[in-house]
Amino acid sequence: MHIHFPQLALEAQFLADPRALPQLLLAPALQTIVQCNDMAREQGVQVGMNKKTAFCLLTDCAMANYDAAIEADALNKLALLCYRHAAQITLVPPDGLLLEVGSMLSIFNGIEAYWQHLQQRLQQSHFRFQMSMGHTPKAAQLLAQAGIACYTENTETFVQALHQLSVEQLGLPHKTVQKLLAMGIREYGKLKQMPRKELGYRFGLDLVEHLYQLERSNQPSTQFQLPASFLQTIHLTYEAEQAKGLLFPLRRCLEQLETYLRNRQLLCEKILIKLTHRDGRASVLAVPSVRGSYLQADWLLLLQTQLDHTQLVAPVVSVSLRAKDFLPFKDAPKDLLGNRPGQADADLMQSILIARLGTENVHTLAVEADPRPEVSTYVIDSRQQQHSLFPKQWPTFLLPQAKPIRIDRYHIISGPERIEGGWWDAAPTRRDYYVATLNHQTHWIYRRDDGQWFLQGVFA
């Protein structure tokens, strides 16, 4: 299967631009239109037109110079998007992907289901695409570029579809096309009937080799490999003056990050956002996740929380997202009855607090293997990797010092629980703990051996 992206360079350049404007992509030296969007074409702009002429037709537009590096990066990201749908992927620069799909049809329950599933996947990319299968790589490419959607396992159907192509659609040099037209050969079907020896004599071996690749060649090409790290840069076609204005382009980056992490079965603990400002300065935002995540929704929430209180030092002209600190993917354990919050919820809440307040301003509890409540838990910095919760059903909030109480004011609902220890550090303790209520609030109280009662903690 070949997937053709007819406006890849234009759409990659303006991917982060939410404005509904005519878009022009210019050849840097000639300043002529290389690609334009539908809004520009509806107002009379055409490919090859001079920039000044296009300006006479438009009241306003977004404009950028063609950048081959941006186009190539977008093609790599699209290969990443298709990674789970093909046994082999080959880049066909500047705007195509070749997928070996024959071995995948049984996994997707047939060619019809596969075709629909891949279409739905590509629609998430926000790029226009045309795709077709073929009995050779070149046949699939030419059919896709011509907009002929052909998917079948019957070779004869592909051959008949190729007969619809004109010689201009065969990817031949312009000089060769003009000679063929002068001879009255206008379609591939008629060209195919000509003796190859005569074609080679009149047009050279290049034409014969081109036809051979179209009809028979299935030589394997270099396969696309997943990159070892994730980095995506988006150059803005406008200047973002507010931090919240960066959320739209970064949302697209996070979509690509989720696809990358899914394909590699990894979690990411931190993303770094590099902002390049109009004056050339650069600033970096670090967005951590407590136990790592691969989901775009999780990272988007953390990023939005941080951007809400971020002040830009100057307008931003480009953003880069880099993923750091990968972990093996593990499914979070789930509660059978569904009546307890999962650990993932607590981790996400802590990550949100860190994004809002800063790492140095968030603390959490750590535990020691000590039976005494006042010793077993203590506060640590959120950057320390000790986030396990104490397994017993004790209250999180403990008073700094136990407070003497009158037991006749309390209603005991459970207990006692004997806690004894401390002989190893010369602070022996032996207490009987109870859960009791007072004024509709649940307290944690204990009784000493001498009969005195104390309040130790309060349940939330």
Rosetta blueprint (number, residue, H / E / L):
1 M L
2 H E
3 I E
4 H E
5 F L
6 P L
7 Q L
8 L H
9 A H
10 L H
11 E H
12 A H
13 Q H
14 F L
15 L L
16 A L
17 D L
18 P L
19 R L
20 A L
21 L L
22 P L
23 Q E
24 L E
25 L E
26 L E
27 A L
28 P L
29 A L
30 L L
31 Q L
32 T E
33 I E
34 V E
35 Q E
36 C E
37 N L
38 D H
39 M H
40 A H
41 R H
42 E H
43 Q L
44 G L
45 V L
46 Q L
47 V L
48 G L
49 M L
50 N E
51 K H
52 K H
53 T H
54 A H
55 F H
56 C H
57 L H
58 L L
59 T L
60 D L
61 C L
62 A E
63 M E
64 A E
65 N E
66 Y L
67 D L
68 A H
69 A H
70 I H
71 E H
72 A H
73 D H
74 A H
75 L H
76 N H
77 K H
78 L H
79 A H
80 L H
81 L H
82 C L
83 Y H
84 R H
85 H H
86 A L
87 A L
88 Q E
89 I E
90 T E
91 L E
92 V E
93 P L
94 P L
95 D L
96 G E
97 L E
98 L E
99 L E
100 E E
101 V L
102 G H
103 S H
104 M H
105 L L
106 S L
107 I L
108 F L
109 N L
110 G L
111 I H
112 E H
113 A H
114 Y H
115 W H
116 Q H
117 H H
118 L H
119 Q H
120 Q H
121 R H
122 L H
123 Q H
124 Q L
125 S L
126 H L
127 F L
128 R L
129 F L
130 Q E
131 M E
132 S E
133 M L
134 G L
135 H L
136 T L
137 P H
138 K H
139 A H
140 A H
141 Q H
142 L H
143 L H
144 A H
145 Q H
146 A L
147 G L
148 I L
149 A L
150 C L
151 Y L
152 T L
153 E L
154 N L
155 T H
156 E H
157 T H
158 F H
159 V H
160 Q H
161 A H
162 L H
163 H L
164 Q L
165 L L
166 S E
167 V H
168 E H
169 Q H
170 L L
171 G L
172 L L
173 P L
174 H H
175 K H
176 T H
177 V H
178 Q H
179 K H
180 L H
181 L H
182 A H
183 M L
184 G L
185 I L
186 R L
187 E E
188 Y H
189 G H
190 K H
191 L H
192 K H
193 Q L
194 M L
195 P L
196 R H
197 K H
198 E H
199 L H
200 G H
201 Y H
202 R H
203 F H
204 G L
205 L H
206 D H
207 L H
208 V H
209 E H
210 H H
211 L H
212 Y H
213 Q H
214 L H
215 E H
216 R L
217 S L
218 N L
219 Q L
220 P L
221 S L
222 T L
223 Q L
224 F L
225 Q L
226 L L
227 P L
228 A L
229 S L
230 F L
231 L E
232 Q E
233 T E
234 I E
235 H E
236 L E
237 T E
238 Y E
239 E E
240 A E
241 E L
242 Q L
243 A H
244 K H
245 G H
246 L H
247 L H
248 F H
249 P H
250 L H
251 R H
252 R H
253 C H
254 L H
255 E H
256 Q H
257 L H
258 E H
259 T H
260 Y H
261 L H
262 R H
263 N H
264 R H
265 Q L
266 L E
267 L E
268 C E
269 E E
270 K E
271 I E
272 L E
273 I E
274 K E
275 L E
276 T E
277 H E
278 R L
279 D L
280 G L
281 R L
282 A E
283 S E
284 V E
285 L E
286 A E
287 V E
288 P E
289 S E
290 V E
291 R E
292 G E
293 S E
294 Y L
295 L L
296 Q H
297 A H
298 D H
299 W H
300 L H
301 L H
302 L H
303 L H
304 Q H
305 T H
306 Q H
307 L H
308 D L
309 H L
310 T L
311 Q L
312 L L
313 V L
314 A L
315 P L
316 V E
317 V E
318 S E
319 V E
320 S E
321 L E
322 R E
323 A E
324 K E
325 D E
326 F E
327 L E
328 P E
329 F L
330 K L
331 D L
332 A L
333 P L
334 K L
335 D L
336 L L
337 L L
338 G L
339 N L
340 R L
341 P L
342 G L
343 Q H
344 A H
345 D H
346 A H
347 D H
348 L H
349 M H
350 Q H
351 S H
352 I H
353 L H
354 I H
355 A H
356 R H
357 L H
358 G L
359 T H
360 E H
361 N H
362 V L
363 H E
364 T E
365 L E
366 A E
367 V E
368 E L
369 A L
370 D L
371 P L
372 R L
373 P H
374 E H
375 V H
376 S H
377 T E
378 Y E
379 V E
380 I E
381 D E
382 S L
383 R L
384 Q L
385 Q L
386 Q L
387 H L
388 S L
389 L L
390 F L
391 P L
392 K L
393 Q L
394 W L
395 P L
396 T L
397 F E
398 L E
399 L E
400 P E
401 Q E
402 A E
403 K E
404 P E
405 I L
406 R L
407 I H
408 D H
409 R H
410 Y L
411 H E
412 I E
413 I E
414 S E
415 G E
416 P E
417 E E
418 R E
419 I E
420 E E
421 G E
422 G L
423 W H
424 W H
425 D H
426 A L
427 A L
428 P L
429 T E
430 R E
431 R E
432 D E
433 Y E
434 Y E
435 V E
436 A E
437 T E
438 L E
439 N L
440 H L
441 Q E
442 T E
443 H E
444 W E
445 I E
446 Y E
447 R E
448 R L
449 D L
450 D L
451 G L
452 Q L
453 W E
454 F E
455 L E
456 Q E
457 G E
458 V E
459 F L
460 A L
